[in-house]
Amino acid sequence: MTFRVAIATAFAVPAGIAGYNVVFALSQIGVPSLTWREAFACGGAVCIGGTAWTRLTLFADLRPLESGRVVENMPRPGSYSRHA
């Protein structure tokens, strides 16, 4: 579990920094006040960093590891078989 948190942090922090920079740059187009640009940029950083964190940690324990069992011929989503 600690390893997953470390990996999620390693990806979420740069995503938050990138989110801050993108929202700050885009807010310079239409927002004249520096205070509001900073507020929007901080909100963007929280949203984008939080999304990255959630996507990396939410479905981590979705399927338990089944050792010793091999599943063969499982249908894949989106695959179609043709019967003649």
N, C-alpha and C positions, 0 to 999 in steps of 0.2 A: 504494500500500500504506500509506503514512504517513497519507493522508487517511482510509482505512478504520479505522485504529487510533485516530485522533482522534475519529471519529464513535462508534466502539464505546466509547471511554472516556467520551465525553460522555453516553452513555446508561447505561453500567454503573455509574458512580460514584453518580448519584442513585438508581439501583435498589438499590445496596448500602446507601445511607443509609436509604432507605425500608424495606428489609428489616431493618435493625438496629432501627429504631423500632417496627416491627410486632411483631417477635419479643420485644423488650423489654417492650412493653405487654402482650402476651399472656402472657408468663412471670410477670407480676405477679399473675396470677390464682392460680397454683398453686405458685409457687416462693418460699419465704420468704427465702432467702438472696440478698443483693445480689450476692455474688460469682458465684453460679450464674446469676443473671439476666443479668449482664454476659457470662458465658461463652456462654450460649445466644444472646444478641443478636449477639455477634461471629460465632458460627457461622452464624447466619441471614444476616448481612450478607455473609459470604463465599459462602454457597450461592446467594443470590439475585443478588448482583453477578456471580458467576462464571457463573451461568446466562445472564444478560443478555449478558455478554461472549461466551460461547460461541455463543449464537444469532446474534449479529451478525457473528461472524468465521468460523464454521465452514464455511458454505456459500457464502462469498464468491466463490470461484473454481470453482464447480461447473460452469458452462457457459461456454465461451469465446465471445467476441463474434464474430459472423459478420456482417461488413459486406458489403453488396452482394447479399445473398441474401434473398429474400422467401419466406417459407413461408406458403402459403395453404391454407385448408380443413383445418387440423389439428384432429383431434377433441379436445374439451375433456374433462377428467375430470369425470364426473358428468353429462354431457349425454347425453340419449337422443334418438334419431331414430325417428320413426314411419314405417313403411313400410306403405302401404295395399294 
